[in-house]
Amino acid sequence: MDAIDRKILTVLQSDANISIAELADRVGLSQTPCWKRIQRLEATGVITKRVALVAPEKIGLGLTVFVQIETADHSGPWLEKFAQTVASMPEVMEFYRMAGDVDYMLRVVVADMAAYDSFYKKLIDTIPLKNVTSRFAMERIKATTAYKVPELPKV
């Protein structure tokens, strides 16, 4: 990836609906080379998807919960079943395997405490877990999907 690809990524992360003409102008290319670069970034998996971002509270999803999970079982079959189960739950927005004293971290978004209680019961019924700790977000101070694209290393 060169500096122009990095500029394209920076612009697209802030507005994926920008026209090719405007994007090309911003990064200093003509339209066809700009479009070919976007296609290459998609084909190589740098750009994985273009989506609409939704304000969860505007659609009735006002509670964000960070769920820390510890397990006593670290076997491959257990992990495979656990990963499939949790990944299929629509309330789970992010799912990470962690290093340290917590084995897994989830970001769960639901309507309210009753909805979270239902999710929690479903989670603990599906597979044996050692400990589940829930932390409830009181206020979202910053949320972004845009990465700061690193500049090219200086040689």
CNS distance restraints for C-alpha pairs under 8 A (distance, minus, plus):
assign (resid   1 and name CA) (resid   5 and name CA) 5.74 0.50 0.50
assign (resid   1 and name CA) (resid   6 and name CA) 6.93 0.50 0.50
assign (resid   2 and name CA) (resid   6 and name CA) 6.44 0.50 0.50
assign (resid   2 and name CA) (resid 152 and name CA) 7.00 0.50 0.50
assign (resid   3 and name CA) (resid   7 and name CA) 6.28 0.50 0.50
assign (resid   3 and name CA) (resid 151 and name CA) 7.05 0.50 0.50
assign (resid   3 and name CA) (resid 152 and name CA) 6.52 0.50 0.50
assign (resid   4 and name CA) (resid   8 and name CA) 6.19 0.50 0.50
assign (resid   4 and name CA) (resid  27 and name CA) 6.27 0.50 0.50
assign (resid   5 and name CA) (resid   9 and name CA) 6.27 0.50 0.50
assign (resid   5 and name CA) (resid  37 and name CA) 6.96 0.50 0.50
assign (resid   6 and name CA) (resid  10 and name CA) 6.24 0.50 0.50
assign (resid   6 and name CA) (resid 149 and name CA) 6.26 0.50 0.50
assign (resid   6 and name CA) (resid 150 and name CA) 7.71 0.50 0.50
assign (resid   6 and name CA) (resid 151 and name CA) 7.36 0.50 0.50
assign (resid   7 and name CA) (resid  11 and name CA) 6.24 0.50 0.50
assign (resid   7 and name CA) (resid  27 and name CA) 6.17 0.50 0.50
assign (resid   8 and name CA) (resid  12 and name CA) 6.04 0.50 0.50
assign (resid   8 and name CA) (resid  23 and name CA) 7.23 0.50 0.50
assign (resid   8 and name CA) (resid  27 and name CA) 6.58 0.50 0.50
assign (resid   8 and name CA) (resid  38 and name CA) 7.71 0.50 0.50
assign (resid   9 and name CA) (resid  13 and name CA) 6.03 0.50 0.50
assign (resid   9 and name CA) (resid 149 and name CA) 7.32 0.50 0.50
assign (resid  10 and name CA) (resid  14 and name CA) 6.81 0.50 0.50
assign (resid  10 and name CA) (resid 146 and name CA) 7.67 0.50 0.50
assign (resid  10 and name CA) (resid 147 and name CA) 7.81 0.50 0.50
assign (resid  10 and name CA) (resid 148 and name CA) 7.31 0.50 0.50
assign (resid  10 and name CA) (resid 149 and name CA) 6.41 0.50 0.50
assign (resid  11 and name CA) (resid  15 and name CA) 6.33 0.50 0.50
assign (resid  11 and name CA) (resid  16 and name CA) 7.73 0.50 0.50
assign (resid  11 and name CA) (resid  23 and name CA) 7.34 0.50 0.50
assign (resid  12 and name CA) (resid  16 and name CA) 4.56 0.50 0.50
assign (resid  12 and name CA) (resid  17 and name CA) 7.75 0.50 0.50
assign (resid  12 and name CA) (resid  18 and name CA) 7.33 0.50 0.50
assign (resid  13 and name CA) (resid 145 and name CA) 7.48 0.50 0.50
assign (resid  13 and name CA) (resid 146 and name CA) 5.28 0.50 0.50
assign (resid  13 and name CA) (resid 147 and name CA) 7.70 0.50 0.50
assign (resid  14 and name CA) (resid 146 and name CA) 6.78 0.50 0.50
assign (resid  16 and name CA) (resid  50 and name CA) 6.60 0.50 0.50
assign (resid  16 and name CA) (resid  51 and name CA) 7.92 0.50 0.50
assign (resid  18 and name CA) (resid  22 and name CA) 6.51 0.50 0.50
assign (resid  18 and name CA) (resid  23 and name CA) 6.38 0.50 0.50
assign (resid  19 and name CA) (resid  23 and name CA) 6.15 0.50 0.50
assign (resid  20 and name CA) (resid  24 and name CA) 5.83 0.50 0.50
assign (resid  20 and name CA) (resid  31 and name CA) 6.03 0.50 0.50
assign (resid  20 and name CA) (resid  34 and name CA) 7.23 0.50 0.50
assign (resid  20 and name CA) (resid  35 and name CA) 6.75 0.50 0.50
assign (resid  21 and name CA) (resid  25 and name CA) 6.17 0.50 0.50
assign (resid  21 and name CA) (resid  30 and name CA) 7.61 0.50 0.50
assign (resid  21 and name CA) (resid  31 and name CA) 5.66 0.50 0.50
assign (resid  22 and name CA) (resid  26 and name CA) 6.20 0.50 0.50
assign (resid  23 and name CA) (resid  27 and name CA) 6.30 0.50 0.50
assign (resid  23 and name CA) (resid  34 and name CA) 7.68 0.50 0.50
assign (resid  24 and name CA) (resid  28 and name CA) 5.89 0.50 0.50
assign (resid  24 and name CA) (resid  29 and name CA) 4.83 0.50 0.50
assign (resid  24 and name CA) (resid  30 and name CA) 5.54 0.50 0.50
assign (resid  24 and name CA) (resid  31 and name CA) 5.42 0.50 0.50
assign (resid  24 and name CA) (resid  34 and name CA) 5.59 0.50 0.50
assign (resid  25 and name CA) (resid  29 and name CA) 6.13 0.50 0.50
assign (resid  25 and name CA) (resid  30 and name CA) 7.05 0.50 0.50
assign (resid  29 and name CA) (resid  33 and name CA) 6.63 0.50 0.50
assign (resid  29 and name CA) (resid  34 and name CA) 6.02 0.50 0.50
assign (resid  30 and name CA) (resid  34 and name CA) 6.29 0.50 0.50
assign (resid  31 and name CA) (resid  35 and name CA) 6.07 0.50 0.50
assign (resid  32 and name CA) (resid  36 and name CA) 6.17 0.50 0.50
assign (resid  33 and name CA) (resid  37 and name CA) 6.18 0.50 0.50
assign (resid  34 and name CA) (resid  38 and name CA) 6.40 0.50 0.50
assign (resid  35 and name CA) (resid  39 and name CA) 6.24 0.50 0.50
assign (resid  36 and name CA) (resid  40 and name CA) 6.16 0.50 0.50
assign (resid  37 and name CA) (resid  41 and name CA) 6.11 0.50 0.50
assign (resid  38 and name CA) (resid  42 and name CA) 6.22 0.50 0.50
assign (resid  39 and name CA) (resid  43 and name CA) 6.06 0.50 0.50
assign (resid  40 and name CA) (resid  44 and name CA) 6.04 0.50 0.50
assign (resid  41 and name CA) (resid  45 and name CA) 6.28 0.50 0.50
assign (resid  41 and name CA) (resid  46 and name CA) 5.13 0.50 0.50
assign (resid  41 and name CA) (resid  47 and name CA) 5.57 0.50 0.50
assign (resid  42 and name CA) (resid  46 and name CA) 5.89 0.50 0.50
assign (resid  42 and name CA) (resid  47 and name CA) 4.66 0.50 0.50
assign (resid  42 and name CA) (resid  48 and name CA) 6.23 0.50 0.50
assign (resid  42 and name CA) (resid  49 and name CA) 7.92 0.50 0.50
assign (resid  43 and name CA) (resid  47 and name CA) 7.95 0.50 0.50
assign (resid  54 and name CA) (resid  58 and name CA) 7.90 0.50 0.50
assign (resid  55 and name CA) (resid  59 and name CA) 7.09 0.50 0.50
assign (resid  56 and name CA) (resid  60 and name CA) 6.51 0.50 0.50
assign (resid  56 and name CA) (resid  61 and name CA) 4.90 0.50 0.50
assign (resid  56 and name CA) (resid  62 and name CA) 6.38 0.50 0.50
assign (resid  56 and name CA) (resid 109 and name CA) 7.96 0.50 0.50
assign (resid  57 and name CA) (resid  61 and name CA) 4.87 0.50 0.50
assign (resid  57 and name CA) (resid  62 and name CA) 4.60 0.50 0.50
assign (resid  60 and name CA) (resid 111 and name CA) 5.58 0.50 0.50
assign (resid  61 and name CA) (resid 109 and name CA) 6.36 0.50 0.50
assign (resid  61 and name CA) (resid 110 and name CA) 4.99 0.50 0.50
assign (resid  61 and name CA) (resid 111 and name CA) 3.98 0.50 0.50
assign (resid  61 and name CA) (resid 112 and name CA) 7.19 0.50 0.50
assign (resid  62 and name CA) (resid 109 and name CA) 7.41 0.50 0.50
assign (resid  62 and name CA) (resid 110 and name CA) 6.49 0.50 0.50
assign (resid  62 and name CA) (resid 111 and name CA) 5.15 0.50 0.50
assign (resid  62 and name CA) (resid 112 and name CA) 6.35 0.50 0.50
assign (resid  63 and name CA) (resid 109 and name CA) 5.71 0.50 0.50
assign (resid  63 and name CA) (resid 110 and name CA) 5.29 0.50 0.50
assign (resid  63 and name CA) (resid 111 and name CA) 5.70 0.50 0.50
assign (resid  63 and name CA) (resid 112 and name CA) 5.44 0.50 0.50
assign (resid  63 and name CA) (resid 113 and name CA) 7.37 0.50 0.50
assign (resid  63 and name CA) (resid 136 and name CA) 7.40 0.50 0.50
assign (resid  63 and name CA) (resid 137 and name CA) 7.11 0.50 0.50
assign (resid  64 and name CA) (resid 107 and name CA) 7.00 0.50 0.50
assign (resid  64 and name CA) (resid 108 and name CA) 5.73 0.50 0.50
assign (resid  64 and name CA) (resid 109 and name CA) 4.54 0.50 0.50
assign (resid  64 and name CA) (resid 110 and name CA) 6.54 0.50 0.50
assign (resid  64 and name CA) (resid 136 and name CA) 6.17 0.50 0.50
assign (resid  64 and name CA) (resid 137 and name CA) 5.50 0.50 0.50
assign (resid  65 and name CA) (resid 106 and name CA) 7.98 0.50 0.50
assign (resid  65 and name CA) (resid 107 and name CA) 5.88 0.50 0.50
assign (resid  65 and name CA) (resid 108 and name CA) 5.08 0.50 0.50
assign (resid  65 and name CA) (resid 109 and name CA) 6.32 0.50 0.50
assign (resid  65 and name CA) (resid 134 and name CA) 6.37 0.50 0.50
assign (resid  65 and name CA) (resid 135 and name CA) 5.56 0.50 0.50
assign (resid  65 and name CA) (resid 136 and name CA) 4.60 0.50 0.50
assign (resid  65 and name CA) (resid 137 and name CA) 5.99 0.50 0.50
assign (resid  66 and name CA) (resid 105 and name CA) 6.95 0.50 0.50
assign (resid  66 and name CA) (resid 106 and name CA) 5.67 0.50 0.50
assign (resid  66 and name CA) (resid 107 and name CA) 4.76 0.50 0.50
assign (resid  66 and name CA) (resid 108 and name CA) 6.27 0.50 0.50
assign (resid  66 and name CA) (resid 134 and name CA) 5.80 0.50 0.50
assign (resid  66 and name CA) (resid 135 and name CA) 5.07 0.50 0.50
assign (resid  66 and name CA) (resid 136 and name CA) 6.41 0.50 0.50
assign (resid  66 and name CA) (resid 137 and name CA) 7.54 0.50 0.50
assign (resid  67 and name CA) (resid 105 and name CA) 5.62 0.50 0.50
assign (resid  67 and name CA) (resid 106 and name CA) 4.98 0.50 0.50
assign (resid  67 and name CA) (resid 107 and name CA) 6.40 0.50 0.50
assign (resid  67 and name CA) (resid 108 and name CA) 7.27 0.50 0.50
assign (resid  67 and name CA) (resid 132 and name CA) 6.80 0.50 0.50
assign (resid  67 and name CA) (resid 133 and name CA) 5.67 0.50 0.50
assign (resid  67 and name CA) (resid 134 and name CA) 4.55 0.50 0.50
assign (resid  67 and name CA) (resid 135 and name CA) 6.29 0.50 0.50
assign (resid  68 and name CA) (resid 102 and name CA) 6.24 0.50 0.50
assign (resid  68 and name CA) (resid 103 and name CA) 7.49 0.50 0.50
assign (resid  68 and name CA) (resid 104 and name CA) 5.89 0.50 0.50
assign (resid  68 and name CA) (resid 105 and name CA) 4.73 0.50 0.50
assign (resid  68 and name CA) (resid 106 and name CA) 6.60 0.50 0.50
assign (resid  68 and name CA) (resid 132 and name CA) 5.71 0.50 0.50
assign (resid  68 and name CA) (resid 133 and name CA) 5.03 0.50 0.50
assign (resid  68 and name CA) (resid 134 and name CA) 6.38 0.50 0.50
assign (resid  69 and name CA) (resid 102 and name CA) 6.05 0.50 0.50
assign (resid  69 and name CA) (resid 103 and name CA) 5.81 0.50 0.50
assign (resid  69 and name CA) (resid 104 and name CA) 5.01 0.50 0.50
assign (resid  69 and name CA) (resid 105 and name CA) 6.26 0.50 0.50
assign (resid  69 and name CA) (resid 129 and name CA) 7.30 0.50 0.50
assign (resid  69 and name CA) (resid 130 and name CA) 7.58 0.50 0.50
assign (resid  69 and name CA) (resid 131 and name CA) 5.74 0.50 0.50
assign (resid  69 and name CA) (resid 132 and name CA) 4.66 0.50 0.50
assign (resid  69 and name CA) (resid 133 and name CA) 6.49 0.50 0.50
assign (resid  70 and name CA) (resid 101 and name CA) 7.76 0.50 0.50
assign (resid  70 and name CA) (resid 102 and name CA) 5.41 0.50 0.50
assign (resid  70 and name CA) (resid 103 and name CA) 5.01 0.50 0.50
assign (resid  70 and name CA) (resid 104 and name CA) 6.66 0.50 0.50
assign (resid  70 and name CA) (resid 129 and name CA) 6.48 0.50 0.50
assign (resid  70 and name CA) (resid 130 and name CA) 5.36 0.50 0.50
assign (resid  70 and name CA) (resid 131 and name CA) 4.96 0.50 0.50
assign (resid  70 and name CA) (resid 132 and name CA) 6.47 0.50 0.50
assign (resid  71 and name CA) (resid 103 and name CA) 6.72 0.50 0.50
assign (resid  71 and name CA) (resid 128 and name CA) 7.58 0.50 0.50
assign (resid  71 and name CA) (resid 129 and name CA) 4.88 0.50 0.50
assign (resid  71 and name CA) (resid 130 and name CA) 4.54 0.50 0.50
assign (resid  71 and name CA) (resid 131 and name CA) 6.65 0.50 0.50
assign (resid  72 and name CA) (resid 129 and name CA) 6.93 0.50 0.50
assign (resid  72 and name CA) (resid 130 and name CA) 5.69 0.50 0.50
assign (resid  73 and name CA) (resid  78 and name CA) 6.73 0.50 0.50
assign (resid  74 and name CA) (resid  78 and name CA) 6.73 0.50 0.50
assign (resid  74 and name CA) (resid  79 and name CA) 6.61 0.50 0.50
assign (resid  75 and name CA) (resid  79 and name CA) 6.21 0.50 0.50
assign (resid  76 and name CA) (resid  80 and name CA) 6.08 0.50 0.50
assign (resid  77 and name CA) (resid  81 and name CA) 6.25 0.50 0.50
assign (resid  78 and name CA) (resid  82 and name CA) 6.01 0.50 0.50
assign (resid  79 and name CA) (resid  83 and name CA) 5.81 0.50 0.50
assign (resid  80 and name CA) (resid  84 and name CA) 6.15 0.50 0.50
assign (resid  81 and name CA) (resid  85 and name CA) 6.06 0.50 0.50
assign (resid  82 and name CA) (resid  86 and name CA) 6.05 0.50 0.50
assign (resid  82 and name CA) (resid 127 and name CA) 6.71 0.50 0.50
assign (resid  83 and name CA) (resid  87 and name CA) 5.80 0.50 0.50
assign (resid  84 and name CA) (resid  88 and name CA) 6.16 0.50 0.50
assign (resid  85 and name CA) (resid  89 and name CA) 6.84 0.50 0.50
assign (resid  85 and name CA) (resid 126 and name CA) 7.45 0.50 0.50
assign (resid  86 and name CA) (resid  92 and name CA) 7.17 0.50 0.50
assign (resid  86 and name CA) (resid  95 and name CA) 7.88 0.50 0.50
assign (resid  86 and name CA) (resid 123 and name CA) 7.54 0.50 0.50
assign (resid  87 and name CA) (resid  92 and name CA) 6.98 0.50 0.50
assign (resid  87 and name CA) (resid  95 and name CA) 7.31 0.50 0.50
assign (resid  91 and name CA) (resid 108 and name CA) 5.34 0.50 0.50
assign (resid  91 and name CA) (resid 109 and name CA) 5.41 0.50 0.50
assign (resid  91 and name CA) (resid 110 and name CA) 6.17 0.50 0.50
assign (resid  91 and name CA) (resid 119 and name CA) 7.66 0.50 0.50
assign (resid  92 and name CA) (resid 106 and name CA) 6.50 0.50 0.50
assign (resid  92 and name CA) (resid 107 and name CA) 5.89 0.50 0.50
assign (resid  92 and name CA) (resid 108 and name CA) 4.49 0.50 0.50
assign (resid  92 and name CA) (resid 109 and name CA) 6.64 0.50 0.50
assign (resid  93 and name CA) (resid 106 and name CA) 7.40 0.50 0.50
assign (resid  93 and name CA) (resid 107 and name CA) 5.52 0.50 0.50
assign (resid  93 and name CA) (resid 108 and name CA) 5.65 0.50 0.50
assign (resid  93 and name CA) (resid 109 and name CA) 6.79 0.50 0.50
assign (resid  94 and name CA) (resid 106 and name CA) 5.55 0.50 0.50
assign (resid  94 and name CA) (resid 107 and name CA) 5.03 0.50 0.50
assign (resid  94 and name CA) (resid 108 and name CA) 7.25 0.50 0.50
assign (resid  95 and name CA) (resid 104 and name CA) 7.25 0.50 0.50
assign (resid  95 and name CA) (resid 105 and name CA) 5.90 0.50 0.50
assign (resid  95 and name CA) (resid 106 and name CA) 4.59 0.50 0.50
assign (resid  95 and name CA) (resid 107 and name CA) 6.64 0.50 0.50
assign (resid  96 and name CA) (resid 104 and name CA) 5.55 0.50 0.50
assign (resid  96 and name CA) (resid 105 and name CA) 5.20 0.50 0.50
assign (resid  96 and name CA) (resid 106 and name CA) 6.44 0.50 0.50
assign (resid  97 and name CA) (resid 103 and name CA) 5.88 0.50 0.50
assign (resid  97 and name CA) (resid 104 and name CA) 4.51 0.50 0.50
assign (resid  97 and name CA) (resid 105 and name CA) 6.56 0.50 0.50
assign (resid  98 and name CA) (resid 102 and name CA) 6.29 0.50 0.50
assign (resid  98 and name CA) (resid 103 and name CA) 5.03 0.50 0.50
assign (resid  98 and name CA) (resid 104 and name CA) 5.28 0.50 0.50
assign (resid  98 and name CA) (resid 105 and name CA) 6.82 0.50 0.50
assign (resid  99 and name CA) (resid 103 and name CA) 6.53 0.50 0.50
assign (resid 110 and name CA) (resid 115 and name CA) 5.98 0.50 0.50
assign (resid 110 and name CA) (resid 116 and name CA) 6.11 0.50 0.50
assign (resid 111 and name CA) (resid 115 and name CA) 5.97 0.50 0.50
assign (resid 111 and name CA) (resid 116 and name CA) 7.67 0.50 0.50
assign (resid 112 and name CA) (resid 116 and name CA) 6.33 0.50 0.50
assign (resid 113 and name CA) (resid 117 and name CA) 6.08 0.50 0.50
assign (resid 114 and name CA) (resid 118 and name CA) 6.32 0.50 0.50
assign (resid 115 and name CA) (resid 119 and name CA) 6.26 0.50 0.50
assign (resid 116 and name CA) (resid 120 and name CA) 5.97 0.50 0.50
assign (resid 117 and name CA) (resid 121 and name CA) 6.19 0.50 0.50
assign (resid 118 and name CA) (resid 122 and name CA) 6.29 0.50 0.50
assign (resid 119 and name CA) (resid 123 and name CA) 6.12 0.50 0.50
assign (resid 120 and name CA) (resid 124 and name CA) 6.25 0.50 0.50
assign (resid 121 and name CA) (resid 125 and name CA) 6.06 0.50 0.50
assign (resid 122 and name CA) (resid 126 and name CA) 6.36 0.50 0.50
assign (resid 123 and name CA) (resid 127 and name CA) 7.33 0.50 0.50
assign (resid 124 and name CA) (resid 128 and name CA) 6.78 0.50 0.50
assign (resid 124 and name CA) (resid 129 and name CA) 6.84 0.50 0.50
